[in-house]
Amino acid sequence: MRRFLRISPSAFLLIAAVCCFFLLILSACKVERRRSDAELGLDPKQASGRHIYDQYCDRCHAPYSSRGRQGPSLKGIFKHQYLSMSGMPANDDRVRDIVMLGRNKMDGFGNVLTPEQVNDLLAYLHTL
């Protein structure tokens, strides 16, 4: 003889509500897999710059968003005529100066990065 599991209507509604709640939470998460250097089409210099960015810049500057970070997003930094925070021209010389010497709350990295590493970092920033 077969037995069927009987669930009261209130228990069924509770289970359905919990399932819907978890589905909503999971659907709200927008986690994207980090794309590889090859997928981004980075050359060796840009890939090196991405590694430097991850090591030194990412803690304050997210590459595509400023959400939850102290510094501004660096997305499209060279696609504008002027830097958003300082109003200085958005070119390699100005950004190099900021990286090397620092600005406002940002410490400079002139004693940490070599000129070649800064050039690699700038090459990567041009891809954002």
N, CA, C and O atoms as a printed pandas DataFrame, in Angstrom:
     atom_number atom_name residue_name chain_id  residue_number  x_coord  y_coord  z_coord
0              1         N          MET        A               1    0.823   -1.165    0.000
1              2        CA          MET        A               1    0.000    0.000    0.000
2              3         C          MET        A               1    0.887    1.255    0.000
3              4         O          MET        A               1    1.883    1.308    0.722
4              5         N          ARG        A               2    0.538    2.241   -0.789
5              6        CA          ARG        A               2    1.333    3.466   -0.889
6              7         C          ARG        A               2    0.867    4.488    0.127
7              8         O          ARG        A               2   -0.319    4.635    0.425
8              9         N          ARG        A               3    1.842    5.169    0.630
9             10        CA          ARG        A               3    1.530    6.271    1.543
10            11         C          ARG        A               3    1.916    7.580    0.873
11            12         O          ARG        A               3    2.965    7.680    0.238
12            13         N          PHE        A               4    1.101    8.529    1.014
13            14        CA          PHE        A               4    1.391    9.849    0.479
14            15         C          PHE        A               4    1.711   10.780    1.629
15            16         O          PHE        A               4    1.078   10.761    2.684
16            17         N          LEU        A               5    2.703   11.581    1.385
17            18        CA          LEU        A               5    3.075   12.565    2.390
18            19         C          LEU        A               5    2.034   13.669    2.376
19            20         O          LEU        A               5    1.785   14.293    1.345
20            21         N          ARG        A               6    1.456   13.894    3.484
21            22        CA          ARG        A               6    0.442   14.945    3.568
22            23         C          ARG        A               6    1.051   16.147    4.280
23            24         O          ARG        A               6    1.609   16.036    5.372
24            25         N          ILE        A               7    0.926   17.282    3.634
25            26        CA          ILE        A               7    1.432   18.530    4.197
26            27         C          ILE        A               7    0.250   19.461    4.387
27            28         O          ILE        A               7   -0.602   19.603    3.510
28            29         N          SER        A               8    0.217   20.073    5.520
29            30        CA          SER        A               8   -0.880   21.004    5.764
30            31         C          SER        A               8   -0.738   22.203    4.836
31            32         O          SER        A               8    0.377   22.520    4.420
32            33         N          PRO        A               9   -1.815   22.868    4.505
33            34        CA          PRO        A               9   -1.752   24.040    3.624
34            35         C          PRO        A               9   -0.824   25.132    4.165
35            36         O          PRO        A               9   -0.130   25.782    3.383
36            37         N          SER        A              10   -0.798   25.345    5.466
37            38        CA          SER        A              10    0.073   26.393    6.019
38            39         C          SER        A              10    1.547   25.996    5.892
39            40         O          SER        A              10    2.389   26.858    5.641
40            41         N          ALA        A              11    1.874   24.727    6.056
41            42        CA          ALA        A              11    3.252   24.264    5.882
42            43         C          ALA        A              11    3.671   24.378    4.426
43            44         O          ALA        A              11    4.802   24.759    4.125
44            45         N          PHE        A              12    2.754   24.047    3.522
45            46        CA          PHE        A              12    3.037   24.154    2.094
46            47         C          PHE        A              12    3.331   25.611    1.720
47            48         O          PHE        A              12    4.270   25.880    0.971
48            49         N          LEU        A              13    2.539   26.542    2.233
49            50        CA          LEU        A              13    2.750   27.964    1.939
50            51         C          LEU        A              13    4.079   28.450    2.502
51            52         O          LEU        A              13    4.765   29.256    1.873
52            53         N          LEU        A              14    4.442   27.965    3.677
53            54        CA          LEU        A              14    5.717   28.342    4.272
54            55         C          LEU        A              14    6.882   27.847    3.419
55            56         O          LEU        A              14    7.823   28.597    3.159
56            57         N          ILE        A              15    6.824   26.606    2.989
57            58        CA          ILE        A              15    7.881   26.040    2.138
58            59         C          ILE        A              15    7.961   26.804    0.824
59            60         O          ILE        A              15    9.056   27.122    0.361
60            61         N          ALA        A              16    6.819   27.100    0.222
61            62        CA          ALA        A              16    6.799   27.849   -1.040
62            63         C          ALA        A              16    7.387   29.240   -0.858
63            64         O          ALA        A              16    8.133   29.719   -1.712
64            65         N          ALA        A              17    7.052   29.892    0.257
65            66        CA          ALA        A              17    7.577   31.239    0.514
66            67         C          ALA        A              17    9.091   31.213    0.691
67            68         O          ALA        A              17    9.793   32.081    0.172
68            69         N          VAL        A              18    9.600   30.218    1.426
69            70        CA          VAL        A              18   11.048   30.098    1.630
70            71         C          VAL        A              18   11.752   29.851    0.295
71            72         O          VAL        A              18   12.792   30.451    0.025
72            73         N          CYS        A              19   11.199   28.982   -0.531
73            74        CA          CYS        A              19   11.783   28.710   -1.855
74            75         C          CYS        A              19   11.806   29.970   -2.706
75            76         O          CYS        A              19   12.814   30.263   -3.349
76            77         N          CYS        A              20   10.710   30.719   -2.718
77            78        CA          CYS        A              20   10.650   31.967   -3.487
78            79         C          CYS        A              20   11.681   32.977   -2.970
79            80         O          CYS        A              20   12.329   33.671   -3.754
80            81         N          PHE        A              21   11.821   33.050   -1.653
81            82        CA          PHE        A              21   12.787   33.962   -1.056
82            83         C          PHE        A              21   14.205   33.654   -1.541
83            84         O          PHE        A              21   14.935   34.560   -1.942
84            85         N          PHE        A              22   14.596   32.373   -1.507
85            86        CA          PHE        A              22   15.932   31.989   -1.948
86            87         C          PHE        A              22   16.119   32.196   -3.442
87            88         O          PHE        A              22   17.210   32.566   -3.876
88            89         N          LEU        A              23   15.100   31.969   -4.226
89            90        CA          LEU        A              23   15.189   32.231   -5.663
90            91         C          LEU        A              23   15.393   33.709   -5.936
91            92         O          LEU        A              23   16.179   34.075   -6.809
92            93         N          LEU        A              24   14.701   34.555   -5.207
93            94        CA          LEU        A              24   14.879   35.997   -5.379
94            95         C          LEU        A              24   16.286   36.432   -4.999
95            96         O          LEU        A              24   16.904   37.234   -5.700
96            97         N          ILE        A              25   16.786   35.908   -3.899
97            98        CA          ILE        A              25   18.141   36.274   -3.464
98            99         C          ILE        A              25   19.167   35.826   -4.494
99           100         O          ILE        A              25   20.065   36.590   -4.846
100          101         N          LEU        A              26   19.044   34.609   -4.975
101          102        CA          LEU        A              26   20.005   34.094   -5.950
102          103         C          LEU        A              26   19.914   34.822   -7.271
103          104         O          LEU        A              26   20.933   35.028   -7.929
104          105         N          SER        A              27   18.725   35.217   -7.676
105          106        CA          SER        A              27   18.586   35.915   -8.952
106          107         C          SER        A              27   19.094   37.345   -8.859
107          108         O          SER        A              27   19.451   37.935   -9.878
108          109         N          ALA        A              28   19.134   37.912   -7.663
109          110        CA          ALA        A              28   19.619   39.281   -7.490
110          111         C          ALA        A              28   21.134   39.355   -7.526
111          112         O          ALA        A              28   21.690   40.425   -7.775
112          113         N          CYS        A              29   21.809   38.249   -7.284
113          114        CA          CYS        A              29   23.272   38.232   -7.310
114          115         C          CYS        A              29   23.738   38.287   -8.752
115          116         O          CYS        A              29   23.358   37.452   -9.572
116          117         N          LYS        A              30   24.552   39.264   -9.048
117          118        CA          LYS        A              30   25.066   39.394  -10.399
118          119         C          LYS        A              30   26.570   39.216  -10.334
119          120         O          LYS        A              30   27.320   40.191  -10.376
120          121         N          VAL        A              31   27.003   37.992  -10.233
121          122        CA          VAL        A              31   28.413   37.691  -10.124
122          123         C          VAL        A              31   28.919   37.308  -11.509
123          124         O          VAL        A              31   28.417   36.379  -12.143
124          125         N          GLU        A              32   29.909   38.038  -11.949
125          126        CA          GLU        A              32   30.498   37.728  -13.241
126          127         C          GLU        A              32   31.873   37.121  -13.020
127          128         O          GLU        A              32   32.643   37.552  -12.162
128          129         N          ARG        A              33   32.148   36.116  -13.818
129          130        CA          ARG        A              33   33.457   35.497  -13.764
130          131         C          ARG        A              33   34.484   36.496  -14.292
131          132         O          ARG        A              33   34.252   37.182  -15.287
132          133         N          ARG        A              34   35.601   36.560  -13.617
133          134        CA          ARG        A              34   36.671   37.456  -14.064
134          135         C          ARG        A              34   37.226   36.940  -15.375
135          136         O          ARG        A              34   37.604   35.774  -15.487
136          137         N          ARG        A              35   37.272   37.808  -16.360
137          138        CA          ARG        A              35   37.760   37.395  -17.673
138          139         C          ARG        A              35   39.283   37.368  -17.685
139          140         O          ARG        A              35   39.943   38.174  -17.030
140          141         N          SER        A              36   39.819   36.428  -18.441
141          142        CA          SER        A              36   41.271   36.273  -18.531
142          143         C          SER        A              36   41.864   37.380  -19.395
143          144         O          SER        A              36   41.148   38.090  -20.101
144          145         N          ASP        A              37   43.191   37.511  -19.325
145          146        CA          ASP        A              37   43.882   38.492  -20.155
146          147         C          ASP        A              37   43.629   38.228  -21.628
147          148         O          ASP        A              37   43.424   39.163  -22.402
148          149         N          ALA        A              38   43.642   36.949  -22.024
149          150        CA          ALA        A              38   43.406   36.585  -23.427
150          151         C          ALA        A              38   41.991   36.951  -23.852
151          152         O          ALA        A              38   41.787   37.455  -24.957
152          153         N          GLU        A              39   41.013   36.703  -22.987
153          154        CA          GLU        A              39   39.627   37.052  -23.316
154          155         C          GLU        A              39   39.456   38.559  -23.484
155          156         O          GLU        A              39   38.639   39.014  -24.284
156          157         N          LEU        A              40   40.228   39.322  -22.727
157          158        CA          LEU        A              40   40.179   40.777  -22.842
158          159         C          LEU        A              40   41.018   41.295  -24.007
159          160         O          LEU        A              40   40.936   42.472  -24.356
160          161         N          GLY        A              41   41.821   40.421  -24.606
161          162        CA          GLY        A              41   42.669   40.822  -25.728
162          163         C          GLY        A              41   43.852   41.665  -25.300
163          164         O          GLY        A              41   44.308   42.523  -26.056
164          165         N          LEU        A              42   44.359   41.432  -24.091
165          166        CA          LEU        A              42   45.479   42.229  -23.583
166          167         C          LEU        A              42   46.803   41.718  -24.145
167          168         O          LEU        A              42   47.048   40.513  -24.203
168          169         N          ASP        A              43   47.646   42.657  -24.554
169          170        CA          ASP        A              43   48.995   42.279  -24.971
170          171         C          ASP        A              43   49.836   42.089  -23.701
171          172         O          ASP        A              43   49.352   42.382  -22.608
172          173         N          PRO        A              44   51.079   41.609  -23.815
173          174        CA          PRO        A              44   51.890   41.342  -22.617
174          175         C          PRO        A              44   52.100   42.568  -21.718
175          176         O          PRO        A              44   52.105   42.439  -20.494
176          177         N          LYS        A              45   52.269   43.736  -22.305
177          178        CA          LYS        A              45   52.460   44.965  -21.527
178          179         C          LYS        A              45   51.189   45.300  -20.735
179          180         O          LYS        A              45   51.264   45.653  -19.558
180          181         N          GLN        A              46   50.036   45.191  -21.376
181          182        CA          GLN        A              46   48.759   45.462  -20.708
182          183         C          GLN        A              46   48.464   44.412  -19.632
183          184         O          GLN        A              46   47.939   44.738  -18.567
184          185         N          ALA        A              47   48.804   43.158  -19.917
185          186        CA          ALA        A              47   48.600   42.083  -18.933
186          187         C          ALA        A              47   49.465   42.329  -17.701
187          188         O          ALA        A              47   49.023   42.103  -16.575
188          189         N          SER        A              48   50.690   42.790  -17.912
189          190        CA          SER        A              48   51.566   43.139  -16.798
190          191         C          SER        A              48   50.954   44.293  -16.005
191          192         O          SER        A              48   50.967   44.290  -14.774
192          193         N          GLY        A              49   50.422   45.275  -16.723
193          194        CA          GLY        A              49   49.769   46.411  -16.074
194          195         C          GLY        A              49   48.545   45.990  -15.279
195          196         O          GLY        A              49   48.267   46.554  -14.220
196          197         N          ARG        A              50   47.816   45.006  -15.780
197          198        CA          ARG        A              50   46.651   44.499  -15.055
198          199         C          ARG        A              50   47.087   43.855  -13.739
199          200         O          ARG        A              50   46.429   44.027  -12.714
200          201         N          HIS        A              51   48.180   43.125  -13.767
201          202        CA          HIS        A              51   48.714   42.502  -12.559
202          203         C          HIS        A              51   49.124   43.577  -11.544
203          204         O          HIS        A              51   48.857   43.443  -10.350
204          205         N          ILE        A              52   49.762   44.623  -12.016
205          206        CA          ILE        A              52   50.169   45.730  -11.145
206          207         C          ILE        A              52   48.936   46.422  -10.574
207          208         O          ILE        A              52   48.893   46.760   -9.392
208          209         N          TYR        A              53   47.941   46.626  -11.420
209          210        CA          TYR        A              53   46.680   47.225  -10.981
210          211         C          TYR        A              53   46.052   46.392   -9.862
211          212         O          TYR        A              53   45.633   46.926   -8.835
212          213         N          ASP        A              54   45.994   45.075  -10.077
213          214        CA          ASP        A              54   45.425   44.177   -9.064
214          215         C          ASP        A              54   46.182   44.274   -7.751
215          216         O          ASP        A              54   45.582   44.217   -6.678
216          217         N          GLN        A              55   47.495   44.420   -7.834
217          218        CA          GLN        A              55   48.346   44.445   -6.648
218          219         C          GLN        A              55   48.260   45.761   -5.876
219          220         O          GLN        A              55   48.234   45.760   -4.645
220          221         N          TYR        A              56   48.217   46.878   -6.593
221          222        CA          TYR        A              56   48.349   48.169   -5.930
222          223         C          TYR        A              56   47.129   49.081   -6.012
223          224         O          TYR        A              56   46.911   49.880   -5.101
224          225         N          CYS        A              57   46.343   48.990   -7.050
225          226        CA          CYS        A              57   45.282   49.971   -7.279
226          227         C          CYS        A              57   43.890   49.480   -6.904
227          228         O          CYS        A              57   43.045   50.254   -6.455
228          229         N          ASP        A              58   43.665   48.182   -7.093
229          230        CA          ASP        A              58   42.316   47.628   -6.962
230          231         C          ASP        A              58   41.730   47.786   -5.565
231          232         O          ASP        A              58   40.510   47.804   -5.409
232          233         N          ARG        A              59   42.567   47.897   -4.563
233          234        CA          ARG        A              59   42.028   48.019   -3.195
234          235         C          ARG        A              59   41.255   49.317   -3.016
235          236         O          ARG        A              59   40.360   49.382   -2.174
236          237         N          CYS        A              60   41.576   50.348   -3.784
237          238        CA          CYS        A              60   40.862   51.626   -3.671
238          239         C          CYS        A              60   40.081   51.992   -4.931
239          240         O          CYS        A              60   39.086   52.714   -4.856
240          241         N          HIS        A              61   40.520   51.505   -6.076
241          242        CA          HIS        A              61   39.899   51.858   -7.351
242          243         C          HIS        A              61   39.440   50.597   -8.066
243          244         O          HIS        A              61   40.258   49.835   -8.582
244          245         N          ALA        A              62   38.138   50.379   -8.096
245          246        CA          ALA        A              62   37.623   49.262   -8.887
246          247         C          ALA        A              62   37.741   49.662  -10.354
247          248         O          ALA        A              62   37.513   50.822  -10.700
248          249         N          PRO        A              63   38.094   48.713  -11.217
249          250        CA          PRO        A              63   38.273   49.095  -12.616
250          251         C          PRO        A              63   36.989   49.545  -13.299
251          252         O          PRO        A              63   37.034   50.369  -14.212
252          253         N          TYR        A              64   35.838   49.014  -12.870
253          254        CA          TYR        A              64   34.600   49.330  -13.572
254          255         C          TYR        A              64   33.546   49.987  -12.703
255          256         O          TYR        A              64   32.469   50.307  -13.205
256          257         N          SER        A              65   33.807   50.202  -11.423
257          258        CA          SER        A              65   32.805   50.768  -10.524
258          259         C          SER        A              65   33.522   51.375   -9.325
259          260         O          SER        A              65   34.628   50.959   -8.981
260          261         N          SER        A              66   32.895   52.352   -8.694
261          262        CA          SER        A              66   33.481   52.924   -7.486
262          263         C          SER        A              66   32.743   52.425   -6.249
263          264         O          SER        A              66   33.007   52.882   -5.137
264          265         N          ARG        A              67   31.842   51.510   -6.438
265          266        CA          ARG        A              67   31.013   50.997   -5.352
266          267         C          ARG        A              67   31.874   50.307   -4.288
267          268         O          ARG        A              67   32.605   49.362   -4.583
268          269         N          GLY        A              68   31.779   50.783   -3.082
269          270        CA          GLY        A              68   32.502   50.171   -1.972
270          271         C          GLY        A              68   33.987   50.479   -1.945
271          272         O          GLY        A              68   34.727   49.822   -1.213
272          273         N          ARG        A              69   34.443   51.440   -2.706
273          274        CA          ARG        A              69   35.869   51.773   -2.753
274          275         C          ARG        A              69   36.072   53.221   -2.348
275          276         O          ARG        A              69   35.157   54.040   -2.437
276          277         N          GLN        A              70   37.281   53.526   -1.902
277          278        CA          GLN        A              70   37.600   54.894   -1.485
278          279         C          GLN        A              70   37.792   55.820   -2.685
279          280         O          GLN        A              70   37.336   56.964   -2.679
280          281         N          GLY        A              71   38.462   55.318   -3.699
281          282        CA          GLY        A              71   38.770   56.153   -4.847
282          283         C          GLY        A              71   37.750   55.995   -5.953
283          284         O          GLY        A              71   36.913   55.093   -5.914
284          285         N          PRO        A              72   37.820   56.876   -6.943
285          286        CA          PRO        A              72   36.868   56.798   -8.052
286          287         C          PRO        A              72   37.142   55.596   -8.952
287          288         O          PRO        A              72   38.240   55.041   -8.964
288          289         N          SER        A              73   36.134   55.219   -9.688
289          290        CA          SER        A              73   36.301   54.177  -10.700
290          291         C          SER        A              73   37.270   54.683  -11.759
291          292         O          SER        A              73   37.310   55.878  -12.050
292          293         N          LEU        A              74   38.035   53.789  -12.324
293          294        CA          LEU        A              74   38.976   54.193  -13.372
294          295         C          LEU        A              74   38.491   53.777  -14.756
295          296         O          LEU        A              74   39.238   53.846  -15.732
296          297         N          LYS        A              75   37.244   53.348  -14.834
297          298        CA          LYS        A              75   36.668   52.968  -16.125
298          299         C          LYS        A              75   36.643   54.194  -17.038
299          300         O          LYS        A              75   36.133   55.252  -16.670
300          301         N          GLY        A              76   37.194   54.031  -18.212
301          302        CA          GLY        A              76   37.178   55.097  -19.205
302          303         C          GLY        A              76   38.006   56.309  -18.834
303          304         O          GLY        A              76   37.750   57.408  -19.326
304          305         N          ILE        A              77   38.992   56.129  -17.976
305          306        CA          ILE        A              77   39.788   57.260  -17.484
306          307         C          ILE        A              77   40.406   58.074  -18.631
307          308         O          ILE        A              77   40.501   59.298  -18.541
308          309         N          PHE        A              78   40.821   57.401  -19.696
309          310        CA          PHE        A              78   41.449   58.111  -20.815
310          311         C          PHE        A              78   40.459   58.427  -21.936
311          312         O          PHE        A              78   40.853   58.952  -22.977
312          313         N          LYS        A              79   39.189   58.115  -21.736
313          314        CA          LYS        A              79   38.190   58.389  -22.763
314          315         C          LYS        A              79   37.575   59.782  -22.595
315          316         O          LYS        A              79   36.792   60.230  -23.432
316          317         N          HIS        A              80   37.935   60.449  -21.514
317          318        CA          HIS        A              80   37.435   61.802  -21.246
318          319         C          HIS        A              80   38.582   62.791  -21.417
319          320         O          HIS        A              80   39.753   62.423  -21.324
320          321         N          GLN        A              81   38.236   64.034  -21.667
321          322        CA          GLN        A              81   39.267   65.048  -21.848
322          323         C          GLN        A              81   39.964   65.384  -20.532
323          324         O          GLN        A              81   41.162   65.669  -20.505
324          325         N          TYR        A              82   39.189   65.346  -19.433
325          326        CA          TYR        A              82   39.742   65.715  -18.139
326          327         C          TYR        A              82   39.484   64.629  -17.105
327          328         O          TYR        A              82   38.506   63.888  -17.210
328          329         N          LEU        A              83   40.349   64.533  -16.117
329          330        CA          LEU        A              83   40.170   63.592  -15.012
330          331         C          LEU        A              83   39.030   64.081  -14.129
331          332         O          LEU        A              83   38.940   65.272  -13.828
332          333         N          SER        A              84   38.178   63.185  -13.724
333          334        CA          SER        A              84   36.963   63.578  -13.016
334          335         C          SER        A              84   37.220   64.240  -11.664
335          336         O          SER        A              84   36.536   65.203  -11.317
336          337         N          MET        A              85   38.170   63.756  -10.912
337          338        CA          MET        A              85   38.386   64.282   -9.560
338          339         C          MET        A              85   39.191   65.583   -9.532
339          340         O          MET        A              85   38.929   66.450   -8.698
340          341         N          SER        A              86   40.161   65.730  -10.428
341          342        CA          SER        A              86   41.052   66.881  -10.356
342          343         C          SER        A              86   40.799   67.924  -11.437
343          344         O          SER        A              86   41.176   69.087  -11.286
344          345         N          GLY        A              87   40.163   67.509  -12.524
345          346        CA          GLY        A              87   39.965   68.432  -13.634
346          347         C          GLY        A              87   41.205   68.604  -14.496
347          348         O          GLY        A              87   41.202   69.395  -15.439
348          349         N          MET        A              88   42.272   67.865  -14.176
349          350        CA          MET        A              88   43.500   67.932  -14.979
350          351         C          MET        A              88   43.280   67.163  -16.286
351          352         O          MET        A              88   42.383   66.324  -16.370
352          353         N          PRO        A              89   44.094   67.447  -17.296
353          354        CA          PRO        A              89   43.952   66.712  -18.549
354          355         C          PRO        A              89   44.131   65.212  -18.342
355          356         O          PRO        A              89   45.003   64.779  -17.588
356          357         N          ALA        A              90   43.308   64.434  -19.010
357          358        CA          ALA        A              90   43.381   62.966  -18.912
358          359         C          ALA        A              90   44.376   62.461  -19.943
359          360         O          ALA        A              90   43.998   62.038  -21.036
360          361         N          ASN        A              91   45.654   62.512  -19.582
361          362        CA          ASN        A              91   46.692   62.010  -20.475
362          363         C          ASN        A              91   47.726   61.232  -19.657
363          364         O          ASN        A              91   47.703   61.242  -18.427
364          365         N          ASP        A              92   48.622   60.566  -20.362
365          366        CA          ASP        A              92   49.607   59.718  -19.682
366          367         C          ASP        A              92   50.469   60.498  -18.685
367          368         O          ASP        A              92   50.757   60.004  -17.595
368          369         N          ASP        A              93   50.876   61.705  -19.052
369          370        CA          ASP        A              93   51.754   62.480  -18.166
370          371         C          ASP        A              93   51.083   62.800  -16.832
371          372         O          ASP        A              93   51.695   62.630  -15.777
372          373         N          ARG        A              94   49.816   63.266  -16.870
373          374        CA          ARG        A              94   49.099   63.614  -15.637
374          375         C          ARG        A              94   48.846   62.379  -14.786
375          376         O          ARG        A              94   49.056   62.412  -13.573
376          377         N          VAL        A              95   48.398   61.289  -15.402
377          378        CA          VAL        A              95   48.107   60.073  -14.644
378          379         C          VAL        A              95   49.397   59.492  -14.083
379          380         O          VAL        A              95   49.412   59.000  -12.955
380          381         N          ARG        A              96   50.478   59.542  -14.852
381          382        CA          ARG        A              96   51.775   59.072  -14.363
382          383         C          ARG        A              96   52.187   59.869  -13.121
383          384         O          ARG        A              96   52.647   59.292  -12.136
384          385         N          ASP        A              97   52.021   61.192  -13.170
385          386        CA          ASP        A              97   52.355   62.030  -12.013
386          387         C          ASP        A              97   51.541   61.628  -10.788
387          388         O          ASP        A              97   52.081   61.553   -9.684
388          389         N          ILE        A              98   50.255   61.369  -10.972
389          390        CA          ILE        A              98   49.399   60.982   -9.847
390          391         C          ILE        A              98   49.842   59.642   -9.283
391          392         O          ILE        A              98   49.901   59.464   -8.066
392          393         N          VAL        A              99   50.153   58.700  -10.163
393          394        CA          VAL        A              99   50.598   57.377   -9.700
394          395         C          VAL        A              99   51.919   57.505   -8.946
395          396         O          VAL        A              99   52.086   56.908   -7.883
396          397         N          MET        A             100   52.840   58.266   -9.480
397          398        CA          MET        A             100   54.171   58.372   -8.874
398          399         C          MET        A             100   54.172   59.226   -7.600
399          400         O          MET        A             100   54.797   58.854   -6.607
400          401         N          LEU        A             101   53.475   60.368   -7.628
401          402        CA          LEU        A             101   53.550   61.325   -6.531
402          403         C          LEU        A             101   52.369   61.256   -5.565
403          404         O          LEU        A             101   52.475   61.687   -4.416
404          405         N          GLY        A             102   51.252   60.715   -6.031
405          406        CA          GLY        A             102   50.043   60.680   -5.213
406          407         C          GLY        A             102   49.251   61.962   -5.376
407          408         O          GLY        A             102   49.672   62.900   -6.053
408          409         N          ARG        A             103   48.095   61.973   -4.738
409          410        CA          ARG        A             103   47.235   63.161   -4.810
410          411         C          ARG        A             103   46.166   63.036   -3.738
411          412         O          ARG        A             103   45.566   61.973   -3.580
412          413         N          ASN        A             104   45.925   64.097   -3.010
413          414        CA          ASN        A             104   44.937   64.107   -1.926
414          415         C          ASN        A             104   45.135   62.912   -0.995
415          416         O          ASN        A             104   46.171   62.817   -0.338
416          417         N          LYS        A             105   44.166   62.001   -0.925
417          418        CA          LYS        A             105   44.252   60.851   -0.011
418          419         C          LYS        A             105   45.067   59.697   -0.582
419          420         O          LYS        A             105   45.348   58.732    0.128
420          421         N          MET        A             106   45.443   59.781   -1.836
421          422        CA          MET        A             106   46.174   58.681   -2.477
422          423         C          MET        A             106   47.674   58.849   -2.273
423          424         O          MET        A             106   48.243   59.900   -2.567
424          425         N          ASP        A             107   48.296   57.807   -1.770
425          426        CA          ASP        A             107   49.747   57.803   -1.639
426          427         C          ASP        A             107   50.387   57.606   -3.005
427          428         O          ASP        A             107   49.806   56.964   -3.880
428          429         N          GLY        A             108   51.559   58.145   -3.187
429          430        CA          GLY        A             108   52.310   57.938   -4.416
430          431         C          GLY        A             108   53.026   56.592   -4.397
431          432         O          GLY        A             108   53.321   56.043   -3.335
432          433         N          PHE        A             109   53.294   56.079   -5.575
433          434        CA          PHE        A             109   53.971   54.791   -5.703
434          435         C          PHE        A             109   55.329   54.933   -6.375
435          436         O          PHE        A             109   55.863   53.960   -6.908
436          437         N          GLY        A             110   55.889   56.138   -6.352
437          438        CA          GLY        A             110   57.178   56.393   -6.975
438          439         C          GLY        A             110   58.324   55.599   -6.375
439          440         O          GLY        A             110   59.304   55.308   -7.061
440          441         N          ASN        A             111   58.211   55.245   -5.104
441          442        CA          ASN        A             111   59.256   54.456   -4.448
442          443         C          ASN        A             111   58.977   52.964   -4.528
443          444         O          ASN        A             111   59.783   52.155   -4.067
444          445         N          VAL        A             112   57.841   52.592   -5.110
445          446        CA          VAL        A             112   57.433   51.197   -5.157
446          447         C          VAL        A             112   57.501   50.632   -6.580
447          448         O          VAL        A             112   57.966   49.513   -6.798
448          449         N          LEU        A             113   57.029   51.428   -7.536
449          450        CA          LEU        A             113   56.962   50.963   -8.929
450          451         C          LEU        A             113   58.104   51.532   -9.756
451          452         O          LEU        A             113   58.515   52.678   -9.572
452          453         N          THR        A             114   58.604   50.718  -10.663
453          454        CA          THR        A             114   59.621   51.190  -11.614
454          455         C          THR        A             114   58.924   51.967  -12.728
455          456         O          THR        A             114   57.716   51.820  -12.917
456          457         N          PRO        A             115   59.666   52.790  -13.465
457          458        CA          PRO        A             115   59.062   53.490  -14.596
458          459         C          PRO        A             115   58.424   52.516  -15.616
459          460         O          PRO        A             115   57.383   52.822  -16.197
460          461         N          GLU        A             116   59.047   51.360  -15.824
461          462        CA          GLU        A             116   58.474   50.367  -16.746
462          463         C          GLU        A             116   57.140   49.835  -16.221
463          464         O          GLU        A             116   56.201   49.643  -16.993
464          465         N          GLN        A             117   57.055   49.599  -14.913
465          466        CA          GLN        A             117   55.797   49.128  -14.332
466          467         C          GLN        A             117   54.699   50.181  -14.462
467          468         O          GLN        A             117   53.542   49.845  -14.713
468          469         N          VAL        A             118   55.057   51.446  -14.293
469          470        CA          VAL        A             118   54.077   52.526  -14.447
470          471         C          VAL        A             118   53.602   52.582  -15.892
471          472         O          VAL        A             118   52.412   52.768  -16.146
472          473         N          ASN        A             119   54.520   52.424  -16.838
473          474        CA          ASN        A             119   54.128   52.404  -18.256
474          475         C          ASN        A             119   53.186   51.237  -18.551
475          476         O          ASN        A             119   52.219   51.395  -19.296
476          477         N          ASP        A             120   53.462   50.070  -17.972
477          478        CA          ASP        A             120   52.577   48.914  -18.139
478          479         C          ASP        A             120   51.206   49.199  -17.535
479          480         O          ASP        A             120   50.178   48.859  -18.121
480          481         N          LEU        A             121   51.200   49.824  -16.365
481          482        CA          LEU        A             121   49.940   50.174  -15.712
482          483         C          LEU        A             121   49.134   51.138  -16.577
483          484         O          LEU        A             121   47.924   50.973  -16.730
484          485         N          LEU        A             122   49.795   52.134  -17.140
485          486        CA          LEU        A             122   49.106   53.084  -18.023
486          487         C          LEU        A             122   48.548   52.372  -19.259
487          488         O          LEU        A             122   47.448   52.682  -19.715
488          489         N          ALA        A             123   49.305   51.430  -19.791
489          490        CA          ALA        A             123   48.816   50.665  -20.953
490          491         C          ALA        A             123   47.538   49.916  -20.595
491          492         O          ALA        A             123   46.605   49.862  -21.397
492          493         N          TYR        A             124   47.488   49.334  -19.388
493          494        CA          TYR        A             124   46.277   48.644  -18.961
494          495         C          TYR        A             124   45.127   49.627  -18.747
495          496         O          TYR        A             124   43.997   49.354  -19.154
496          497         N          LEU        A             125   45.403   50.758  -18.117
497          498        CA          LEU        A             125   44.344   51.751  -17.865
498          499         C          LEU        A             125   43.701   52.225  -19.172
499          500         O          LEU        A             125   42.520   52.571  -19.191
500          501         N          HIS        A             126   44.458   52.243  -20.241
501          502        CA          HIS        A             126   43.896   52.620  -21.541
502          503         C          HIS        A             126   42.877   51.601  -22.045
503          504         O          HIS        A             126   42.086   51.918  -22.933
504          505         N          THR        A             127   42.878   50.391  -21.501
505          506        CA          THR        A             127   41.932   49.364  -21.936
506          507         C          THR        A             127   40.605   49.425  -21.179
507          508         O          THR        A             127   39.630   48.791  -21.581
508          509         N          LEU        A             128   40.569   50.179  -20.095
509          510        CA          LEU        A             128   39.356   50.231  -19.273
510          511         C          LEU        A             128   38.281   51.100  -19.900
511          512         O          LEU        A             128   37.198   51.248  -19.334
